Amino acid sequence: MDRDLSCLQWDSCPGSGTGELQRLHDLSYREYPGHNGPFASARDWTSLADLWTTLGLTWNFCSLKSPQTHRKAVCSACMDPKDYLKLYSPPPEVRGMTSLNREAFTRNITVPALRVPVKVLNKVVKSLKNVIIQRPGLSRVVPEREGNSDCRLVLLDPHKVSSPSSFSGAEAEALRSFSVLLELQDYQMTLGYENLKSEEVLEAVLPLGQDVTSGFSRVGHIAHMNLREHQLPYRNLIGQVIMDKNPGVTCVVNKTNTIDSTYRNFKMEVLAGEENMVAKVKENGVTYEFDFSRVYWNPRLSTEHQRIVQQVKPGDTVFDVFAGVGPFAIPAARCGASVLANDLNPESYRWLQHNCKLNKVDNRVRTFNLDGRGFIQGPLRQELPVLLKQKATLHVVMNLPALAIDFLDAFRGLLQHEPPSDSQLPTVHCYGFSKDDNPARDVTHRASEAVGFSLENRSSVHFVRNVAPNKDMMCVSFSVPKEVLYSSKPTVTECADEPAAKRQKCEEAAQTT
């Protein structure tokens, strides 16, 4: 990956020869044509060091008389390239730490500062917003060491400012208009754990060459991580760092390999904080409460929930086959639809009822605690004939990506004993995972096989999200063909407890979500 070195200054470094720097400038354009400035995007530090060697130069060629006046943190040409980009890095001694010691991350650094009269301080800060130091918990404006009440020191980012010539034309002009002298001072400061970002802390702690993760899913006060094997020895430290650096997070959990595939919930290991798994979240204006350790909830699906609900109009009827705690059912009811919502997990069923009352839609939602197939062949089949006579618009949502397509055969001959209707038949929104090179074609083909009728040119497919390398979550939507719903073929039935093969399939899928 290219490294942006455009912040390096070549024309005003104390102790450097202008002739050598001009040669470097010219050669950089020949070696890297088209780049905006000397080594504006050099390929790697090795080639850069080779070029310096070719010119007979070394990185640390600044020879000032007094080491106390050596502006190591400011003079970019005097710094080793690796040190330059690691000015904010923690001390190397923290490498391999498994129990968090915040004090060990403390180090002293030097940054450039500009002396500014108090009367124009706010205007100067606004004008220099692009070059002022930006670190968590770090003051950008500090008093002068001498205690002068008429002036303050504005701290600058040493990666962007190394000399007065580093300021842009607009910035320099603004400073002159405020009668601020373009003279930089060194400011010694202490950088601590509280000033580092979570990824900087973890990168310093974990072994070199290993993947560093600071990403997680936020579910209310819970941060949900999915750590890899090599990160497990550091899991408690990682959990503490995530909790420290993210206000509002009071519990950090890691998904273990033990999965209850029947109900789609994962076993959780608490890495840091309280063991309170009852979360409260707000999605698309709707509030949900649930025990995160015992139900399925994916915060990455909020856009998809909204996409489906936007297709629902007042007076429609929605059948939610795998409803969970209600992210489709409750917003649909709030839109004025009548909803029949089902989930096999008793905990999901309980929280579904709770959330219906919480959002004051319990009078519009009927809840069921059945297997998906039993729900389709039971309540859904019983309601269909009347709803079709009323010419109601019907939606069937089937969000169980690991298995939902396999449940589509329950629609075969579902109304075989009823007279065919000329009304619009139910629209099914069925989710599935695909590892195929053409996932849209794959899910359409599998859905066609399940219903026993070709859905080619009779369905639409929406890409939802990528859940793992070469694995996509898709939604295939189609109106149930009359040839399927009124088929004289017997309805395919299976027991509510899916066979072992399906449980295994669900488990494999769950490990990637």
DOMIMI-438478 format. One record per residue (C-alpha): residue in three letters; x, y, z. Coordinates in Angstrom, 1 decimal, decimal comma. Example, Ala and Ser with C-alpha at 12.3 -4.5 7.8 and 13.67 -1.06 7.14 Angstrom:
# DOMIMI-438478
Ala / 12,3 / -4,5 / 7,8
Ser / 13,7 / -1,1 / 7,1
# end
This chain:
# DOMIMI-438478
Met / 0,0 / 0,0 / 0,0
Asp / 1,2 / 3,5 / -0,8
Arg / 2,2 / 5,7 / 2,1
Asp / 1,4 / 9,4 / 2,0
Leu / 4,6 / 11,3 / 2,5
Ser / 3,4 / 14,6 / 1,3
Cys / 3,7 / 16,1 / 4,8
Leu / 7,5 / 15,8 / 4,7
Gln / 9,2 / 19,2 / 4,3
Trp / 12,3 / 19,4 / 2,0
Asp / 13,2 / 23,0 / 1,8
Ser / 13,6 / 24,4 / 5,3
Cys / 15,2 / 21,8 / 7,5
Pro / 18,0 / 23,1 / 9,7
Gly / 21,3 / 21,5 / 8,9
Ser / 20,3 / 20,3 / 5,5
Gly / 21,9 / 21,4 / 2,2
Thr / 19,6 / 22,9 / -0,3
Gly / 21,6 / 21,4 / -3,2
Glu / 21,1 / 17,9 / -2,0
Leu / 17,4 / 18,4 / -1,4
Gln / 16,9 / 19,9 / -4,8
Arg / 18,6 / 16,8 / -6,3
Leu / 16,3 / 14,6 / -4,2
His / 13,3 / 16,6 / -5,4
Asp / 14,3 / 16,3 / -9,1
Leu / 15,1 / 12,6 / -8,8
Ser / 11,8 / 11,8 / -7,0
Tyr / 9,9 / 13,2 / -10,0
Arg / 12,0 / 11,0 / -12,4
Glu / 11,5 / 7,9 / -10,2
Tyr / 7,8 / 8,5 / -9,5
Pro / 6,4 / 10,6 / -12,4
Gly / 3,0 / 12,1 / -11,9
His / 3,2 / 12,4 / -8,2
Asn / 2,3 / 15,7 / -6,6
Gly / 5,5 / 16,6 / -4,8
Pro / 8,7 / 14,7 / -3,8
Phe / 7,7 / 11,2 / -2,9
Ala / 4,1 / 12,3 / -2,4
Ser / 3,2 / 8,6 / -2,6
Ala / 6,4 / 6,6 / -2,4
Arg / 6,0 / 2,8 / -2,8
Asp / 7,8 / 1,8 / 0,4
Trp / 10,4 / 3,1 / 2,8
Thr / 13,0 / 0,7 / 1,4
Ser / 13,0 / 2,3 / -2,0
Leu / 13,1 / 5,8 / -0,3
Ala / 16,1 / 4,8 / 1,8
Asp / 17,8 / 3,4 / -1,3
Leu / 17,4 / 6,7 / -3,0
Trp / 19,0 / 8,6 / -0,1
Thr / 21,9 / 6,1 / -0,2
Thr / 22,3 / 6,7 / -3,9
Leu / 22,6 / 10,4 / -3,2
Gly / 25,2 / 9,8 / -0,5
Leu / 22,8 / 11,1 / 2,2
Thr / 21,5 / 9,7 / 5,4
Trp / 18,2 / 10,2 / 7,2
Asn / 19,7 / 11,7 / 10,4
Phe / 21,9 / 14,4 / 8,9
Cys / 20,8 / 17,3 / 11,1
Ser / 23,9 / 18,5 / 13,0
Leu / 22,8 / 21,1 / 15,6
Lys / 25,2 / 22,1 / 18,3
Ser / 23,0 / 21,5 / 21,3
Pro / 21,0 / 18,2 / 21,6
Gln / 18,5 / 20,1 / 23,7
Thr / 17,6 / 22,3 / 20,7
His / 17,4 / 19,4 / 18,3
Arg / 13,8 / 19,5 / 17,1
Lys / 13,4 / 15,8 / 16,7
Ala / 9,6 / 15,8 / 16,8
Val / 9,3 / 18,7 / 14,5
Cys / 12,1 / 18,4 / 11,9
Ser / 10,7 / 15,8 / 9,5
Ala / 14,0 / 15,5 / 7,6
Cys / 15,8 / 14,6 / 10,8
Met / 13,6 / 11,6 / 11,6
Asp / 13,8 / 8,0 / 10,8
Pro / 10,9 / 7,3 / 8,5
Lys / 9,5 / 4,6 / 10,8
Asp / 9,7 / 6,9 / 13,8
Tyr / 8,0 / 9,7 / 11,8
Leu / 4,8 / 7,7 / 11,3
Lys / 4,9 / 6,3 / 14,8
Leu / 5,2 / 9,5 / 16,7
Tyr / 1,9 / 8,6 / 18,5
Ser / 2,8 / 4,9 / 19,0
Pro / 3,0 / 3,5 / 22,5
Pro / 6,3 / 2,4 / 24,0
Pro / 7,6 / -1,0 / 22,6
Glu / 7,6 / -2,5 / 26,0
Val / 3,8 / -3,0 / 25,9
Arg / 4,2 / -5,7 / 23,2
Gly / 2,8 / -9,0 / 24,5
Met / 0,9 / -7,5 / 27,4
Thr / -2,2 / -9,6 / 28,3
Ser / -3,3 / -7,8 / 31,4
Leu / -4,0 / -4,1 / 30,7
Asn / -1,5 / -1,7 / 32,4
Arg / -2,6 / 1,8 / 31,3
Glu / 0,4 / 3,5 / 32,9
Ala / 2,8 / 1,5 / 30,6
Phe / 1,5 / 3,4 / 27,6
Thr / 2,8 / 6,8 / 28,8
Arg / 5,5 / 8,5 / 26,8
Asn / 6,8 / 12,0 / 26,2
Ile / 6,7 / 13,6 / 22,8
Thr / 7,5 / 17,0 / 21,2
Val / 5,1 / 18,9 / 19,0
Pro / 5,2 / 22,3 / 17,3
Ala / 3,2 / 25,1 / 18,9
Leu / 2,2 / 28,6 / 17,8
Arg / 2,0 / 31,5 / 20,2
Val / -1,3 / 33,3 / 19,8
Pro / -2,8 / 36,3 / 21,6
Val / -6,0 / 35,4 / 23,5
Lys / -8,0 / 38,1 / 21,7
Val / -7,7 / 36,3 / 18,3
Leu / -7,5 / 32,8 / 19,7
Asn / -10,8 / 31,5 / 18,5
Lys / -10,3 / 32,9 / 15,0
Val / -6,8 / 31,3 / 14,7
Val / -8,1 / 27,9 / 15,9
Lys / -10,8 / 28,1 / 13,3
Ser / -8,3 / 29,1 / 10,5
Leu / -5,9 / 26,3 / 11,5
Lys / -8,5 / 23,5 / 12,0
Asn / -6,8 / 21,3 / 9,4
Val / -3,3 / 21,4 / 11,1
Ile / -4,1 / 21,6 / 14,8
Ile / -3,3 / 18,5 / 16,7
Gln / -6,2 / 16,1 / 17,0
Arg / -5,9 / 13,3 / 19,6
Pro / -8,5 / 11,8 / 22,0
Gly / -8,5 / 13,7 / 25,3
Leu / -5,7 / 16,1 / 24,3
Ser / -6,0 / 19,9 / 24,6
Arg / -5,4 / 21,8 / 21,5
Val / -4,7 / 25,1 / 23,3
Val / -2,5 / 25,3 / 26,4
Pro / -1,1 / 28,1 / 28,6
Glu / 2,4 / 29,4 / 28,0
Arg / 5,0 / 27,9 / 30,3
Glu / 5,8 / 31,4 / 31,7
Gly / 2,2 / 31,9 / 32,6
Asn / 1,6 / 34,8 / 30,3
Ser / -2,2 / 35,5 / 30,5
Asp / -2,3 / 37,4 / 27,2
Cys / -1,2 / 34,5 / 25,0
Arg / -1,8 / 30,8 / 24,6
Leu / 0,0 / 28,1 / 22,7
Val / -1,9 / 26,4 / 19,9
Leu / -0,6 / 22,9 / 19,4
Leu / 0,0 / 21,7 / 15,9
Asp / 0,1 / 18,2 / 14,3
Pro / 3,8 / 17,4 / 13,7
His / 2,8 / 15,2 / 10,8
Lys / 1,4 / 18,3 / 9,1
Val / 3,5 / 21,2 / 10,3
Ser / 7,3 / 21,1 / 10,6
Ser / 8,2 / 24,7 / 9,8
Pro / 6,4 / 28,0 / 9,0
Ser / 6,5 / 27,1 / 5,3
Ser / 4,2 / 24,1 / 6,1
Phe / 1,2 / 26,4 / 6,4
Ser / -0,9 / 26,7 / 3,3
Gly / -1,2 / 30,1 / 1,6
Ala / -4,6 / 30,7 / 3,2
Glu / -3,5 / 29,7 / 6,6
Ala / -0,4 / 31,9 / 6,5
Glu / -2,4 / 34,8 / 5,2
Ala / -5,0 / 34,4 / 8,0
Leu / -2,2 / 34,3 / 10,6
Arg / -0,7 / 37,5 / 9,2
Ser / -4,1 / 39,2 / 9,3
Phe / -4,4 / 38,4 / 13,0
Ser / -0,9 / 39,7 / 13,6
Val / 0,4 / 36,2 / 14,7
Leu / 4,1 / 35,7 / 14,2
Leu / 4,9 / 32,7 / 12,0
Glu / 7,4 / 31,3 / 14,6
Leu / 7,1 / 27,8 / 15,9
Gln / 8,0 / 26,6 / 19,4
Asp / 8,7 / 23,2 / 20,7
Tyr / 6,2 / 22,0 / 23,3
Gln / 7,0 / 18,9 / 25,4
Met / 3,9 / 16,9 / 26,4
Thr / 2,9 / 13,6 / 27,8
Leu / 1,0 / 11,2 / 25,7
Gly / -0,9 / 8,5 / 27,7
Tyr / -3,3 / 5,6 / 27,2
Glu / -6,2 / 8,0 / 27,2
Asn / -4,8 / 9,8 / 24,2
Leu / -4,5 / 6,6 / 22,0
Lys / -7,2 / 5,1 / 19,8
Ser / -8,2 / 1,5 / 20,4
Glu / -6,6 / 0,3 / 17,2
Glu / -3,3 / 2,0 / 18,2
Val / -3,3 / 0,3 / 21,6
Leu / -4,1 / -3,2 / 20,2
Glu / -1,6 / -2,8 / 17,4
Ala / 1,1 / -2,1 / 20,0
Val / 0,1 / -5,0 / 22,2
Leu / -0,6 / -7,9 / 19,8
Pro / 2,4 / -9,8 / 18,2
Leu / 3,8 / -8,3 / 15,1
Gly / 2,4 / -9,6 / 11,9
Gln / -0,9 / -10,7 / 13,4
Asp / -4,3 / -9,3 / 12,5
Val / -5,5 / -6,5 / 14,8
Thr / -9,2 / -6,1 / 15,4
Ser / -10,9 / -3,2 / 17,0
Gly / -14,3 / -3,7 / 15,2
Phe / -17,4 / -4,9 / 16,9
Ser / -21,2 / -4,9 / 16,7
Arg / -22,9 / -2,5 / 19,1
Val / -26,1 / -3,8 / 20,7
Gly / -27,2 / -1,3 / 23,2
His / -24,6 / -1,3 / 26,0
Ile / -23,0 / -4,5 / 24,6
Ala / -20,0 / -4,6 / 22,3
His / -20,1 / -8,0 / 20,4
Met / -16,8 / -9,2 / 19,0
Asn / -15,8 / -12,2 / 17,0
Leu / -12,2 / -12,8 / 17,9
Arg / -9,9 / -15,1 / 16,0
Glu / -7,9 / -17,9 / 17,6
His / -4,6 / -16,0 / 17,8
Gln / -6,3 / -13,1 / 19,6
Leu / -7,8 / -15,2 / 22,4
Pro / -4,8 / -15,0 / 24,8
Tyr / -5,4 / -11,2 / 24,7
Arg / -9,2 / -11,3 / 24,8
Asn / -9,7 / -9,8 / 28,3
Leu / -7,3 / -6,9 / 27,4
Ile / -9,0 / -6,4 / 24,1
Gly / -12,4 / -6,3 / 25,9
Gln / -11,2 / -3,7 / 28,4
Val / -9,7 / -1,5 / 25,7
Ile / -13,0 / -1,6 / 23,7
Met / -14,9 / -0,7 / 26,8
Asp / -12,5 / 2,2 / 27,7
Lys / -12,5 / 3,7 / 24,2
Asn / -16,3 / 3,6 / 23,5
Pro / -18,5 / 5,6 / 25,8
Gly / -21,7 / 3,8 / 26,7
Val / -20,3 / 0,3 / 26,3
Thr / -20,4 / -1,4 / 29,7
Cys / -20,1 / -5,0 / 28,5
Val / -17,9 / -6,7 / 25,9
Val / -18,6 / -10,2 / 24,8
Asn / -17,0 / -12,7 / 22,4
Lys / -18,9 / -15,2 / 20,3
Thr / -17,7 / -18,7 / 21,2
Asn / -17,8 / -21,7 / 18,9
Thr / -20,7 / -23,3 / 20,8
Ile / -23,9 / -22,5 / 18,9
Asp / -27,5 / -23,3 / 19,7
Ser / -28,4 / -23,9 / 16,1
Thr / -32,1 / -24,5 / 16,8
Tyr / -32,7 / -21,0 / 18,0
Arg / -29,9 / -19,1 / 16,2
Asn / -28,3 / -17,7 / 19,4
Phe / -24,7 / -17,9 / 20,3
Lys / -22,9 / -18,8 / 23,5
Met / -21,3 / -15,6 / 24,8
Glu / -18,1 / -15,1 / 26,8
Val / -17,9 / -11,9 / 28,8
Leu / -14,5 / -10,3 / 28,2
Ala / -15,0 / -7,1 / 30,2
Gly / -17,6 / -5,3 / 32,2
Glu / -20,9 / -6,3 / 33,7
Glu / -22,7 / -9,5 / 32,8
Asn / -26,0 / -7,8 / 31,9
Met / -27,2 / -9,2 / 28,6
Val / -30,6 / -7,5 / 28,5
Ala / -30,0 / -4,8 / 25,8
Lys / -32,2 / -1,9 / 24,7
Val / -31,7 / -0,7 / 21,2
Lys / -33,4 / 1,7 / 18,8
Glu / -33,6 / 0,9 / 15,1
Asn / -35,5 / 3,0 / 12,6
Gly / -37,4 / 4,8 / 15,3
Val / -38,5 / 1,6 / 17,0
Thr / -37,3 / 0,5 / 20,5
Tyr / -36,5 / -3,1 / 21,2
Glu / -35,5 / -4,9 / 24,4
Phe / -34,2 / -8,5 / 24,6
Asp / -31,7 / -10,8 / 26,2
Phe / -28,9 / -10,7 / 23,6
Ser / -27,5 / -14,0 / 24,8
Arg / -30,7 / -15,9 / 24,2
Val / -32,2 / -14,4 / 21,0
Tyr / -30,9 / -13,5 / 17,5
Trp / -30,2 / -9,8 / 16,7
Asn / -28,1 / -8,4 / 14,0
Pro / -27,6 / -4,6 / 14,0
Arg / -26,2 / -4,8 / 10,4
Leu / -29,7 / -5,5 / 9,1
Ser / -31,4 / -2,2 / 9,9
Thr / -31,4 / -1,0 / 6,3
Glu / -32,8 / -4,3 / 5,1
His / -35,6 / -4,2 / 7,7
Gln / -36,4 / -0,7 / 6,5
Arg / -36,4 / -1,7 / 2,8
Ile / -39,0 / -4,4 / 3,3
Val / -41,2 / -2,3 / 5,6
Gln / -41,3 / 0,6 / 3,1
Gln / -43,1 / -1,8 / 0,8
Val / -45,9 / -2,3 / 3,3
Lys / -49,0 / 0,0 / 3,1
Pro / -51,8 / 0,6 / 5,6
Gly / -54,3 / -2,3 / 5,4
Asp / -51,8 / -4,8 / 4,2
Thr / -51,3 / -8,1 / 6,0
Val / -47,8 / -9,3 / 6,8
Phe / -46,9 / -12,9 / 7,8
Asp / -43,5 / -13,0 / 9,5
Val / -42,4 / -16,6 / 9,6
Phe / -39,1 / -16,2 / 11,5
Ala / -39,9 / -13,0 / 13,4
Gly / -37,2 / -13,0 / 16,1
Val / -37,9 / -10,1 / 18,5
Gly / -39,9 / -8,1 / 15,9
Pro / -37,6 / -6,0 / 13,6
Phe / -39,9 / -6,6 / 10,6
Ala / -43,2 / -7,2 / 12,4
Ile / -43,3 / -4,2 / 14,7
Pro / -42,4 / -1,5 / 12,1
Ala / -45,0 / -3,0 / 9,7
Ala / -47,7 / -2,8 / 12,4
Arg / -46,7 / 0,8 / 13,0
Cys / -47,3 / 1,4 / 9,3
Gly / -50,9 / 0,3 / 9,7
Ala / -50,6 / -3,3 / 8,6
Ser / -52,0 / -6,4 / 10,3
Val / -49,2 / -8,7 / 11,3
Leu / -49,0 / -12,4 / 12,2
Ala / -45,5 / -13,0 / 13,7
Asn / -44,0 / -16,3 / 14,6
Asp / -40,8 / -17,6 / 16,1
Leu / -39,8 / -21,1 / 17,3
Asn / -37,5 / -19,8 / 20,1
Pro / -39,5 / -19,3 / 23,3
Glu / -37,2 / -16,5 / 24,4
Ser / -37,7 / -14,7 / 21,0
Tyr / -41,4 / -15,2 / 21,3
Arg / -41,5 / -13,7 / 24,8
Trp / -39,5 / -10,7 / 23,8
Leu / -41,6 / -10,3 / 20,6
Gln / -44,7 / -10,0 / 22,8
His / -42,8 / -7,6 / 25,1
Asn / -41,7 / -5,4 / 22,3
Cys / -45,2 / -5,3 / 20,7
Lys / -46,5 / -3,9 / 24,0
Leu / -43,5 / -1,6 / 24,4
Asn / -44,2 / 0,0 / 21,0
Lys / -48,0 / -0,1 / 21,5
Val / -48,8 / -2,3 / 18,5
Asp / -49,9 / -5,4 / 20,4
Asn / -53,4 / -4,9 / 19,1
Arg / -52,2 / -5,2 / 15,5
Val / -49,8 / -8,1 / 15,9
Arg / -50,8 / -11,7 / 16,6
Thr / -47,9 / -13,8 / 17,9
Phe / -47,1 / -17,5 / 17,5
Asn / -44,5 / -19,9 / 18,9
Leu / -44,4 / -22,5 / 16,1
Asp / -41,9 / -24,0 / 13,7
Gly / -41,8 / -22,1 / 10,5
Arg / -43,4 / -24,9 / 8,5
Gly / -46,1 / -25,3 / 11,1
Phe / -46,8 / -21,6 / 10,9
Ile / -47,1 / -21,7 / 7,1
Gln / -49,3 / -24,7 / 7,1
Gly / -51,3 / -23,6 / 10,1
Pro / -52,1 / -19,9 / 10,8
Leu / -51,0 / -18,6 / 7,3
Arg / -53,0 / -21,3 / 5,4
Gln / -56,1 / -20,6 / 7,6
Glu / -56,0 / -16,8 / 7,0
Leu / -55,3 / -16,9 / 3,2
Pro / -58,7 / -17,8 / 1,7
Val / -60,5 / -14,9 / 3,5
Leu / -57,7 / -12,4 / 2,8
Leu / -57,7 / -13,3 / -0,9
Lys / -61,4 / -12,8 / -1,1
Gln / -60,9 / -9,4 / 0,5
Lys / -58,3 / -8,7 / -2,2
Ala / -55,8 / -7,7 / 0,5
Thr / -52,1 / -7,1 / -0,3
Leu / -50,1 / -9,9 / 1,4
His / -46,4 / -10,1 / 2,3
Val / -44,6 / -13,2 / 3,7
Val / -41,2 / -12,5 / 5,2
Met / -38,9 / -15,4 / 5,7
Asn / -35,6 / -14,2 / 7,3
Leu / -33,7 / -17,3 / 8,3
Pro / -30,9 / -17,2 / 5,7
Ala / -29,4 / -20,6 / 6,6
Leu / -32,6 / -22,5 / 6,0
Ala / -35,5 / -20,3 / 4,8
Ile / -35,3 / -21,5 / 1,1
Asp / -35,8 / -25,1 / 2,3
Phe / -39,2 / -24,0 / 3,8
Leu / -40,6 / -22,8 / 0,5
Asp / -41,9 / -26,2 / -0,3
Ala / -44,5 / -25,7 / 2,3
Phe / -46,4 / -23,5 / -0,2
Arg / -46,9 / -26,4 / -2,6
Gly / -50,6 / -27,3 / -2,7
Leu / -51,2 / -25,1 / 0,4
Leu / -54,7 / -24,1 / -1,0
Gln / -55,3 / -27,3 / -3,1
His / -58,8 / -27,7 / -1,6
Glu / -59,8 / -24,0 / -2,2
Pro / -61,2 / -22,6 / -5,4
Pro / -58,5 / -20,6 / -7,3
Ser / -58,5 / -16,9 / -6,7
Asp / -58,0 / -14,1 / -9,3
Ser / -56,6 / -11,8 / -6,5
Gln / -53,0 / -10,9 / -6,2
Leu / -51,3 / -13,8 / -4,5
Pro / -48,9 / -13,4 / -1,5
Thr / -45,5 / -11,8 / -2,2
Val / -42,7 / -13,8 / -0,5
His / -39,4 / -12,2 / 0,6
Cys / -37,1 / -15,1 / 1,3
Tyr / -33,5 / -14,8 / 2,5
Gly / -30,6 / -17,1 / 1,8
Phe / -26,9 / -17,3 / 1,8
Ser / -24,9 / -18,0 / -1,4
Lys / -21,3 / -18,8 / -2,2
Asp / -21,9 / -19,0 / -5,9
Asp / -20,2 / -16,8 / -8,4
Asn / -23,6 / -15,6 / -9,4
Pro / -25,5 / -15,5 / -6,1
Ala / -28,7 / -14,0 / -7,7
Arg / -29,0 / -16,9 / -10,1
Asp / -28,1 / -19,4 / -7,4
Val / -30,9 / -18,3 / -4,9
Thr / -33,4 / -18,1 / -7,7
His / -32,6 / -21,6 / -8,8
Arg / -32,8 / -23,0 / -5,3
Ala / -36,1 / -21,2 / -4,6
Ser / -37,5 / -22,6 / -7,9
Glu / -36,5 / -26,1 / -6,9
Ala / -38,1 / -25,7 / -3,5
Val / -41,5 / -24,5 / -4,8
Gly / -41,4 / -26,9 / -7,7
Phe / -41,9 / -24,2 / -10,3
Ser / -39,6 / -21,9 / -12,3
Leu / -39,2 / -18,4 / -10,8
Glu / -37,1 / -17,3 / -13,7
Asn / -38,3 / -13,9 / -14,9
Arg / -40,9 / -14,0 / -12,1
Ser / -38,8 / -12,9 / -9,2
Ser / -36,4 / -10,2 / -8,2
Val / -33,2 / -10,6 / -6,1
His / -31,7 / -8,0 / -3,8
Phe / -28,2 / -8,2 / -2,4
Val / -28,3 / -7,6 / 1,4
Arg / -24,7 / -7,9 / 2,6
Asn / -21,5 / -9,8 / 2,4
Val / -21,3 / -12,0 / 5,5
Ala / -17,9 / -13,6 / 4,9
Pro / -15,4 / -13,9 / 2,0
Asn / -17,2 / -15,3 / -1,0
Lys / -20,5 / -15,6 / 1,0
Asp / -23,4 / -13,2 / 0,4
Met / -26,8 / -12,8 / 2,0
Met / -29,5 / -12,4 / -0,6
Cys / -33,3 / -11,8 / -0,7
Val / -35,4 / -13,3 / -3,4
Ser / -38,9 / -11,8 / -3,8
Phe / -41,7 / -13,3 / -5,8
Ser / -45,4 / -13,7 / -6,0
Val / -46,3 / -17,3 / -5,1
Pro / -47,4 / -18,8 / -8,5
Lys / -51,0 / -20,0 / -8,7
Glu / -49,6 / -23,3 / -10,1
Val / -47,8 / -23,8 / -6,7
Leu / -50,4 / -22,6 / -4,3
Tyr / -53,3 / -24,5 / -5,9
Ser / -51,3 / -27,6 / -6,9
Ser / -53,0 / -30,9 / -6,5
Lys / -49,7 / -32,4 / -5,3
Pro / -49,6 / -33,2 / -1,6
Thr / -48,0 / -30,6 / 0,6
Val / -44,5 / -31,6 / 1,7
Thr / -44,4 / -31,9 / 5,5
Glu / -41,6 / -32,3 / 8,0
Cys / -41,6 / -32,4 / 11,7
Ala / -41,1 / -29,1 / 13,6
Asp / -37,6 / -30,3 / 14,8
Glu / -35,5 / -30,0 / 11,7
Pro / -33,4 / -33,1 / 10,9
Ala / -29,7 / -33,3 / 11,9
Ala / -28,5 / -32,3 / 8,4
Lys / -30,4 / -29,0 / 8,6
Arg / -29,2 / -28,3 / 12,1
Gln / -25,6 / -28,8 / 10,9
Lys / -26,3 / -26,5 / 7,9
Cys / -27,6 / -23,8 / 10,3
Glu / -24,6 / -24,2 / 12,6
Glu / -22,2 / -23,7 / 9,7
Ala / -24,0 / -20,6 / 8,5
Ala / -24,2 / -19,1 / 12,0
Gln / -20,5 / -19,3 / 12,4
Thr / -20,1 / -16,7 / 9,7
Thr / -22,7 / -14,2 / 10,8
# end
